[in-house]
Amino acid sequence: MTKRTTALALLAVMSLSGPLLAHGGYTHVIGTVTAMDATHVEVKTKAGKTVSVKLSETTKFTKDGAAAAAKDMLVGQRVSVEAKGHEDALEASEVKLGVMANPAPAPAK
């Protein structure tokens, strides 16, 4: 029984270690853009906290898996940011642009 328990524990550790190591020390900020300029973006998380993340020339932007640019980011848009640093000094390495949080209604025909 001990060998079986040990084997299961080892299997569990091995299967979970890949996703944990894949984060590589990045902080993930997911939410809605509330403000931005050329140097930073402010993201309101689902918990209601606003997080400021610095943008740099090396920050990569993507939308729907394709390359995008900072100018494609809009206030009200959902984003997922991978950032380096600590809570009060985050710098974005990648910003994934999503859909608008409250899209405008389609015009009546």
C-alpha positions, 0 to 999 in steps of 0.5 A: 500500500505504501508503494502505491501511495508514494507512486500516486503522490509522485504522479500528482507532483509531476503532473502539477509541476509543469503548469506551475513552472510554466508561469516563470515568476510572472504575475497575471493581471486579468480584468478590464482596462480603466485607463491607459497612456503610452507608459502604463495601463490600469486594469480593474480586476474581477475583485474590484481592485485597480492594478497599474502595470507599466508598459515598455517598448518590449511589451508584446501585444496580441489579439485573437492569437495575432500580433497587435499594438498598444494603440489597439487597446481601448478603455473598457476592453478585457485584457490578460497581462503577464507582468514581471515584478511585484504588486506595486512595480509591475512591468508588462511582458505581454498583454492579450487583448480581449473583447470589450466588457460592455460592447455598444448595442448594434444599430437598429435597422 
